[in-house]
Amino acid sequence: MSESSPQFGILSCQAYVPRWRLRRETISQAIGWAKGLASAGEGERSFANWDEDSITMAVEAGREALNAAGEELAQQPIDSLLLASTSLPFADRSNAGVVREALNLNNNLSPTDLGGSRRAAISGLISILRQGRGHHLLCASECVDALPASETEQTIGHGSGAMLLGEGQPLARLKASASLHEDFVDQYRMSDRRFDYKLEGRWKRDAGIESQLQSLCQHVMTEARIGSDQVNWLLLPFEPSINRMIARTAELGHARNADELFLQVGQCGVAHPVIMLAWALEQAKPGDHILLVGAGQGYDVLLLEVIRKQPNSSQGFTQRLKKGRREEHYLRYLGIRRLVDMDTGIRSERDNRTAMSAFYRHHSDLTGFNGGRCSACQKLQFPLTRYCVHCHARESQIPEPMAGMTGKINSFTEDWLAYTARPPLMFGNIHFPDSSNIMMEFSDFLPGELEAGMEVRMSFRIKDLDSRRHFQRYFWKPTPLLAEKDNG
């Protein structure tokens, strides 16, 4: 099959990692005394801001995957949206449905939540690629926290990845795959618990990985009729020491791994294989073979052939990865992630009850961030109303998504008295193209960073938490439009 002929495969693959990073040395310096964790370990890990979760990160990755696919592919009808995670916030509300609406996808598609396994995303990927028909968006997102002073706290990370799958000119196509399920318990998290329980590392390595994974990788290479010397990338979701052991025993030591990604963001659970693949596809060459592994009570192994190179633009994942910002205060990290109880003061004592009837009437505005463009004067406004605020034309407005627009700061306030999980509370007036102005709350800025005239991008975030009824609302917030340089 020629490269120019339509093929079913991965049309685009992108990833999102929160801007905030915590150095492993910072963790060790703060709590090393608790368990003798004097050895800091290299690198850093990503963590989500207080207003991020597995839904908001999935939206970020999904919109990047749609943008990377190009306008023609992104506008094709999508048959299904799959959201894989073990940390979804809602047990009986469609989490994938929230992502669908935030991405303004057709409401006739099938949104499906995938969970219950750390390899849910890769299992879903294999299923779609084997099926070989339709047009699908697969998102994987993980926002699992770890108990302070635990070993897991240093190794995990938060992040998401997304793939657009269908027929066209793919980045990569499936050559072979294999799956193995064994109820091998190396870590687990009960449904009523926040943290994982992790067993001894040697048990996981010797009994669960070395004895099972090597033969499965060999089986996939044999099925694809390639030798180990033809594998260019070996993407494993483990710590670097385990990855090196597997590469050595499988005679794949020459293949490039994603250990440097682990040193930058940590291990991102369900999302990690997709994040690794997005990272590799921006650097791989046509003809390269990628061996991708998903792990969790067994393994999914895929052998992918790279068909074309994914553009590595200034907005690509590898470039955005460099622009993380370090959190130097361990206690602030604990507070942001609500890992320690803190007195938030009387200003936080307000009832955040959501009026579900009002939310439903305006859900397209709030979740999809749809404004209205007047067909008479062509002005844009938010929210969409019956009468145009500019020319007063009646019933003239056409819905228009605003999430992808760049806004400019007209004015701003840093309020150190109002409550927010990461003080100060920053809000201001944002100007959008064609005369639309909205008062909005900022996120991911540090005190003193805001400037009038600064450009900002919109990010889907948690608006507030109803601690009495255990419900959370979402809306869009202006966040930094990252410059080309590393913000460090």
C-alpha positions as CSV (number, residue, x, y, z in Angstrom):
1,M,0.0,0.0,0.0
2,S,1.5,3.3,-1.0
3,E,1.9,6.2,1.4
4,S,-0.5,8.4,-0.7
5,S,-3.4,6.0,-0.6
6,P,-6.0,6.3,2.2
7,Q,-5.2,4.1,5.2
8,F,-6.8,3.6,8.6
9,G,-4.6,4.7,11.5
10,I,-3.6,7.4,13.9
11,L,-4.3,10.7,12.1
12,S,-3.0,12.9,14.9
13,C,-1.7,12.4,18.4
14,Q,-1.1,15.2,20.9
15,A,-0.6,15.4,24.7
16,Y,-1.1,18.0,27.5
17,V,0.9,18.3,30.7
18,P,0.0,20.9,33.3
19,R,2.3,23.8,33.5
20,W,3.2,23.2,37.2
21,R,6.2,20.9,38.1
22,L,7.6,19.7,41.4
23,R,11.2,18.7,41.6
24,R,11.9,15.3,43.2
25,E,14.6,17.1,45.2
26,T,12.1,19.5,46.6
27,I,9.9,16.6,47.8
28,S,12.9,14.9,49.5
29,Q,14.1,18.1,51.1
30,A,10.6,18.6,52.6
31,I,9.7,15.1,53.9
32,G,12.9,13.0,53.4
33,W,13.2,12.7,57.2
34,A,9.9,10.8,57.3
35,K,11.2,7.6,55.7
36,G,14.8,8.3,55.1
37,L,14.2,9.5,51.6
38,A,17.5,11.4,51.5
39,S,18.2,10.3,47.9
40,A,16.3,12.9,45.9
41,G,16.1,11.2,42.6
42,E,16.5,13.0,39.3
43,G,14.1,15.3,37.5
44,E,10.7,16.5,38.3
45,R,7.0,15.6,38.1
46,S,4.0,17.4,36.8
47,F,1.0,18.2,38.9
48,A,-2.4,19.8,38.1
49,N,-3.4,23.2,39.4
50,W,-6.4,23.3,41.8
51,D,-8.8,24.0,38.9
52,E,-7.6,21.1,36.8
53,D,-8.7,17.4,36.8
54,S,-8.9,14.5,34.4
55,I,-11.8,16.2,32.4
56,T,-10.1,19.5,31.9
57,M,-6.9,17.9,30.9
58,A,-8.7,15.6,28.4
59,V,-10.2,18.7,26.8
60,E,-6.8,20.3,26.4
61,A,-5.4,17.2,24.8
62,G,-8.5,16.7,22.6
63,R,-8.5,20.2,21.2
64,E,-4.7,19.9,20.4
65,A,-5.3,16.6,18.6
66,L,-8.1,18.1,16.6
67,N,-6.0,21.2,15.8
68,A,-3.1,19.1,14.7
69,A,-5.2,17.0,12.4
70,G,-6.0,20.0,10.2
71,E,-9.3,21.7,9.4
72,E,-10.4,19.1,6.8
73,L,-10.0,16.1,9.1
74,A,-11.2,17.8,12.2
75,Q,-14.4,18.8,10.6
76,Q,-15.3,15.2,9.6
77,P,-18.1,13.7,11.6
78,I,-16.7,11.9,14.7
79,D,-18.5,8.6,15.4
80,S,-17.3,8.2,19.0
81,L,-15.4,9.9,21.8
82,L,-13.7,7.6,24.3
83,L,-12.3,9.0,27.5
84,A,-9.9,6.6,29.4
85,S,-9.0,7.3,33.0
86,T,-9.0,5.8,36.5
87,S,-9.6,9.3,38.1
88,L,-12.8,10.6,36.5
89,P,-14.6,12.9,38.9
90,F,-18.2,11.7,38.2
91,A,-19.4,8.1,38.9
92,D,-22.8,8.4,37.2
93,R,-22.5,11.5,35.0
94,S,-20.9,11.1,31.6
95,N,-17.4,12.4,32.0
96,A,-16.8,11.9,28.2
97,G,-20.1,13.8,27.6
98,V,-18.6,16.9,29.4
99,V,-15.5,16.6,27.2
100,R,-17.7,16.3,24.1
101,E,-19.6,19.5,24.9
102,A,-16.4,21.4,25.8
103,L,-15.0,20.5,22.4
104,N,-18.2,21.4,20.6
105,L,-18.5,18.0,19.0
106,N,-21.7,16.7,17.5
107,N,-24.1,15.5,20.2
108,N,-25.1,12.5,18.0
109,L,-21.8,10.8,18.6
110,S,-21.3,8.2,21.3
111,P,-19.3,9.4,24.3
112,T,-17.9,6.5,26.4
113,D,-16.0,6.4,29.6
114,L,-13.3,3.8,29.8
115,G,-11.9,2.9,33.2
116,G,-11.1,0.1,35.6
117,S,-7.6,-0.5,34.3
118,R,-4.4,1.4,33.9
119,R,-4.3,0.2,30.3
120,A,-7.8,1.3,29.4
121,A,-6.5,3.8,26.8
122,I,-4.3,1.3,25.0
123,S,-6.9,-1.4,25.1
124,G,-9.3,1.1,23.5
125,L,-6.7,2.0,20.9
126,I,-6.2,-1.6,19.9
127,S,-9.9,-2.2,19.6
128,I,-10.4,0.8,17.3
129,L,-7.4,0.0,15.1
130,R,-8.4,-3.6,14.7
131,Q,-12.0,-2.5,13.8
132,G,-10.5,-0.3,11.1
133,R,-13.5,1.9,10.3
134,G,-15.2,5.1,11.5
135,H,-13.8,8.3,12.9
136,H,-12.9,8.4,16.6
137,L,-11.4,10.7,19.2
138,L,-9.6,8.8,22.0
139,C,-8.6,10.8,25.0
140,A,-6.7,9.5,28.0
141,S,-6.3,11.6,31.2
142,E,-5.0,10.9,34.7
143,C,-5.0,13.0,37.8
144,V,-4.2,10.6,40.6
145,D,-2.6,11.9,43.8
146,A,-0.3,10.1,46.1
147,L,0.0,10.1,49.9
148,P,2.6,12.5,51.1
149,A,6.0,10.9,51.9
150,S,5.1,7.8,49.8
151,E,7.4,6.5,47.1
152,T,4.6,7.0,44.5
153,E,4.6,10.8,45.3
154,Q,7.9,11.1,43.5
155,T,7.2,8.9,40.5
156,I,3.6,9.8,39.4
157,G,2.6,12.8,37.2
158,H,-0.5,14.3,35.9
159,G,-1.3,14.6,32.2
160,S,-3.4,13.7,29.2
161,G,-3.1,12.5,25.6
162,A,-5.5,12.3,22.7
163,M,-5.6,10.6,19.3
164,L,-7.8,11.2,16.3
165,L,-8.3,7.8,14.6
166,G,-9.7,7.2,11.1
167,E,-9.1,6.9,7.4
168,G,-6.7,9.3,5.6
169,Q,-3.0,9.9,5.6
170,P,-2.1,8.6,9.0
171,L,0.9,9.4,11.2
172,A,1.2,5.7,12.0
173,R,-0.7,2.5,11.3
174,L,-1.0,-0.8,13.3
175,K,1.2,-3.7,12.1
176,A,0.6,-6.1,14.9
177,S,-0.8,-6.3,18.5
178,A,-1.3,-8.7,21.3
179,S,-2.9,-8.6,24.8
180,L,-2.5,-10.6,27.9
181,H,-4.6,-10.5,31.0
182,E,-3.3,-11.8,34.3
183,D,-4.8,-10.7,37.6
184,F,-1.4,-9.8,38.9
185,V,-1.8,-7.2,41.6
186,D,1.2,-4.9,42.0
187,Q,-0.8,-1.8,43.0
188,Y,-4.5,-1.1,43.5
189,R,-6.9,1.6,44.6
190,M,-10.3,0.7,46.1
191,S,-13.2,2.7,44.8
192,D,-13.7,4.5,48.1
193,R,-10.1,5.5,48.5
194,R,-8.1,8.4,47.1
195,F,-4.6,6.8,47.1
196,D,-3.1,3.7,45.5
197,Y,-1.6,0.9,47.6
198,K,1.6,-0.2,46.0
199,L,3.4,-3.5,46.6
200,E,7.2,-4.1,46.7
201,G,9.0,-3.1,43.5
202,R,10.9,-6.4,43.2
203,W,7.6,-8.4,43.2
204,K,6.3,-6.2,40.3
205,R,9.6,-6.5,38.4
206,D,10.5,-10.2,38.8
207,A,7.0,-11.9,38.9
208,G,4.9,-9.5,36.9
209,I,7.1,-7.9,34.2
210,E,10.1,-10.0,33.4
211,S,8.2,-13.2,33.2
212,Q,5.2,-11.9,31.1
213,L,6.2,-9.0,28.9
214,Q,9.2,-10.2,27.1
215,S,7.4,-13.1,25.4
216,L,4.5,-10.9,24.4
217,C,6.8,-8.4,22.7
218,Q,8.5,-11.2,20.8
219,H,5.1,-12.5,19.7
220,V,4.2,-9.1,18.3
221,M,7.4,-8.7,16.4
222,T,7.1,-12.2,15.0
223,E,3.5,-11.5,13.8
224,A,4.7,-8.3,12.1
225,R,7.6,-10.2,10.6
226,I,10.3,-7.9,11.8
227,G,13.4,-8.5,13.9
228,S,14.2,-6.8,17.1
229,D,16.9,-4.8,15.2
230,Q,14.1,-3.1,13.2
231,V,12.4,-1.7,16.3
232,N,13.4,2.0,16.6
233,W,11.3,3.0,19.6
234,L,10.5,1.1,22.7
235,L,7.9,3.0,24.8
236,L,7.4,1.4,28.2
237,P,5.3,2.9,31.0
238,F,7.7,2.0,33.9
239,E,10.5,3.7,35.8
240,P,13.8,4.0,33.9
241,S,15.5,1.2,35.7
242,I,12.8,-1.3,34.8
243,N,12.6,0.0,31.2
244,R,16.4,-0.7,30.8
245,M,16.0,-4.2,32.2
246,I,13.2,-5.0,29.7
247,A,15.1,-3.5,26.8
248,R,18.1,-5.6,27.6
249,T,16.3,-8.9,28.0
250,A,14.2,-8.3,24.9
251,E,17.4,-7.4,22.9
252,L,15.9,-3.9,22.3
253,G,18.6,-1.9,24.0
254,H,19.3,0.0,20.8
255,A,15.8,1.3,20.6
256,R,15.1,4.8,21.8
257,N,13.1,5.0,25.0
258,A,11.0,7.7,26.8
259,D,13.0,7.8,30.0
260,E,13.7,11.5,29.5
261,L,9.9,12.1,29.5
262,F,9.7,10.3,32.9
263,L,12.3,12.7,34.2
264,Q,10.3,15.7,33.0
265,V,6.7,14.7,34.0
266,G,6.7,11.4,35.9
267,Q,4.4,8.4,35.2
268,C,1.0,9.5,34.2
269,G,-1.0,6.3,34.6
270,V,-3.6,5.6,31.9
271,A,-2.5,8.6,29.9
272,H,1.2,7.8,29.9
273,P,1.4,5.5,26.8
274,V,-0.5,8.1,24.8
275,I,1.7,10.9,26.1
276,M,4.8,8.8,25.2
277,L,3.4,8.2,21.7
278,A,2.7,11.9,21.1
279,W,6.3,12.7,22.2
280,A,7.8,10.0,20.0
281,L,5.8,10.8,16.8
282,E,7.1,14.3,16.8
283,Q,10.6,12.9,16.5
284,A,10.2,9.6,14.6
285,K,10.9,9.3,10.9
286,P,8.7,7.6,8.3
287,G,9.5,3.9,8.2
288,D,10.3,3.8,12.0
289,H,8.8,1.0,14.0
290,I,7.4,1.8,17.5
291,L,6.7,-0.8,20.1
292,L,4.2,0.7,22.5
293,V,3.2,-1.1,25.8
294,G,0.3,-0.5,28.1
295,A,0.4,-2.2,31.5
296,G,-2.0,-3.1,34.3
297,Q,-3.1,-6.6,35.3
298,G,-1.4,-7.8,32.1
299,Y,-0.2,-6.0,29.0
300,D,-1.3,-4.6,25.6
301,V,1.5,-4.4,23.1
302,L,1.3,-2.6,19.8
303,L,3.7,-2.4,16.9
304,L,3.2,0.7,14.9
305,E,4.8,1.8,11.6
306,V,5.4,5.5,11.2
307,I,4.0,6.7,7.8
308,R,4.7,10.3,8.0
309,K,6.3,12.7,10.4
310,Q,4.2,14.7,12.7
311,P,4.9,18.4,12.4
312,N,7.1,19.6,15.3
313,S,5.9,23.2,15.4
314,S,6.4,25.9,18.0
315,Q,3.0,24.8,19.5
316,G,3.9,21.0,19.4
317,F,4.0,18.9,22.6
318,T,7.8,18.7,22.8
319,Q,7.9,22.5,22.7
320,R,5.1,23.0,25.2
321,L,6.8,20.5,27.5
322,K,9.8,22.8,27.9
323,K,7.6,25.6,29.2
324,G,6.8,24.2,32.6
325,R,7.0,26.3,35.8
326,R,8.5,24.9,39.0
327,E,6.7,25.0,42.3
328,E,9.5,25.5,44.9
329,H,7.2,25.3,48.0
330,Y,6.2,21.7,48.9
331,L,3.5,22.9,51.3
332,R,1.9,25.0,48.7
333,Y,1.8,22.0,46.4
334,L,0.0,20.0,49.2
335,G,-2.5,22.9,49.6
336,I,-3.2,23.2,45.9
337,R,-3.8,19.5,45.6
338,R,-5.9,19.5,48.8
339,L,-3.6,16.9,50.3
340,V,-3.6,18.8,53.6
341,D,-6.5,20.3,55.5
342,M,-6.0,24.1,55.8
343,D,-8.1,26.8,57.3
344,T,-9.3,28.7,54.3
345,G,-10.9,31.5,56.3
346,I,-14.4,32.9,56.6
347,R,-14.3,34.4,53.1
348,S,-14.4,30.9,51.7
349,E,-17.6,30.1,53.6
350,R,-20.2,30.6,50.9
351,D,-22.8,28.3,49.5
352,N,-21.8,27.3,45.9
353,R,-25.0,25.4,45.1
354,T,-25.5,25.0,41.3
355,A,-29.0,25.7,40.0
356,M,-29.2,22.7,37.6
357,S,-32.2,24.2,35.7
358,A,-30.2,27.4,34.9
359,F,-27.1,25.4,34.1
360,Y,-29.0,23.2,31.6
361,R,-30.5,26.3,29.9
362,H,-27.0,27.7,29.4
363,H,-24.9,24.6,29.1
364,S,-23.8,25.4,25.6
365,D,-22.5,28.8,26.7
366,L,-20.8,27.5,29.8
367,T,-19.3,24.2,28.7
368,G,-19.0,24.8,24.9
369,F,-18.1,28.5,25.4
370,N,-20.4,29.5,22.5
371,G,-21.0,33.2,21.8
372,G,-23.2,34.7,19.2
373,R,-22.3,36.5,16.0
374,C,-24.9,38.9,14.7
375,S,-25.8,38.2,11.1
376,A,-26.8,41.9,10.7
377,C,-23.7,43.7,12.0
378,Q,-21.2,40.8,12.3
379,K,-20.3,41.7,15.8
380,L,-19.6,38.9,18.3
381,Q,-20.9,38.8,21.9
382,F,-21.1,36.5,24.8
383,P,-23.5,35.1,25.8
384,L,-25.7,34.7,22.8
385,T,-28.9,36.7,23.4
386,R,-32.2,37.4,21.7
387,Y,-31.2,40.9,20.8
388,C,-27.8,42.1,19.5
389,V,-26.2,44.5,22.1
390,H,-24.6,46.4,19.2
391,C,-27.2,46.9,16.5
392,H,-30.2,45.6,18.5
393,A,-31.3,43.2,15.7
394,R,-33.8,40.6,16.9
395,E,-33.0,36.8,16.6
396,S,-30.0,37.6,14.5
397,Q,-27.2,35.8,16.3
398,I,-25.5,32.6,15.1
399,P,-23.7,30.4,17.6
400,E,-19.9,30.6,17.4
401,P,-17.3,28.8,19.5
402,M,-14.9,31.1,21.3
403,A,-12.6,28.6,23.1
404,G,-10.1,28.7,20.2
405,M,-9.8,32.5,20.1
406,T,-7.0,34.5,21.5
407,G,-8.1,37.3,23.8
408,K,-6.4,40.4,25.1
409,I,-6.4,41.8,28.7
410,N,-8.2,45.1,28.9
411,S,-8.0,45.4,32.7
412,F,-7.2,43.1,35.6
413,T,-7.3,42.9,39.4
414,E,-5.3,40.9,41.9
415,D,-7.4,40.4,45.0
416,W,-5.5,39.1,48.0
417,L,-8.6,39.2,50.3
418,A,-11.0,37.1,48.2
419,Y,-10.7,33.3,48.7
420,T,-9.0,31.2,46.0
421,A,-7.0,28.0,46.3
422,R,-4.0,29.7,44.9
423,P,-3.9,33.4,46.0
424,P,-4.4,36.0,44.8
425,L,-7.7,35.8,43.0
426,M,-7.0,37.2,39.5
427,F,-9.9,38.4,37.3
428,G,-10.3,41.0,34.6
429,N,-11.9,42.1,31.4
430,I,-10.9,40.1,28.3
431,H,-11.4,41.5,24.8
432,F,-12.1,39.1,21.9
433,P,-12.1,39.9,18.2
434,D,-15.1,41.8,16.9
435,S,-16.0,43.8,20.0
436,S,-16.8,41.0,22.5
437,N,-15.7,41.7,26.1
438,I,-16.1,39.3,29.0
439,M,-15.2,39.5,32.7
440,M,-13.2,36.3,33.5
441,E,-11.1,34.6,36.2
442,F,-7.4,34.0,35.3
443,S,-5.5,30.8,35.9
444,D,-1.8,29.7,35.9
445,F,-0.5,33.3,36.3
446,L,1.8,34.3,39.2
447,P,1.4,37.6,41.0
448,G,2.7,40.5,39.0
449,E,2.6,38.7,35.6
450,L,-0.6,40.2,34.3
451,E,-0.3,43.2,32.0
452,A,-2.9,45.2,30.0
453,G,-2.7,44.3,26.3
454,M,-1.3,40.8,27.1
455,E,-2.6,38.0,24.9
456,V,-4.2,35.0,26.6
457,R,-5.6,31.6,25.5
458,M,-8.7,30.0,26.8
459,S,-8.5,26.8,28.9
460,F,-11.3,24.6,30.2
461,R,-11.1,24.6,34.0
462,I,-13.0,23.9,37.2
463,K,-14.9,27.1,38.1
464,D,-15.7,26.2,41.7
465,L,-16.4,23.3,44.1
466,D,-19.6,22.7,46.0
467,S,-18.2,21.0,49.1
468,R,-21.6,20.5,50.7
469,R,-23.2,18.6,47.7
470,H,-19.9,17.4,46.2
471,F,-20.4,18.8,42.8
472,Q,-18.1,20.9,40.7
473,R,-18.7,23.3,37.9
474,Y,-16.6,24.1,34.9
475,F,-16.0,27.1,32.7
476,W,-13.3,28.6,30.6
477,K,-10.4,30.8,32.0
478,P,-7.7,32.9,30.3
479,T,-4.3,31.3,30.8
480,P,-0.8,32.3,29.6
481,L,-0.2,32.2,25.9
482,L,3.3,30.8,26.3
483,A,6.1,32.5,24.6
484,E,8.7,30.7,22.5
485,K,11.3,30.7,25.3
486,D,11.3,28.3,28.2
487,N,9.6,29.8,31.2
488,G,11.5,27.5,33.5
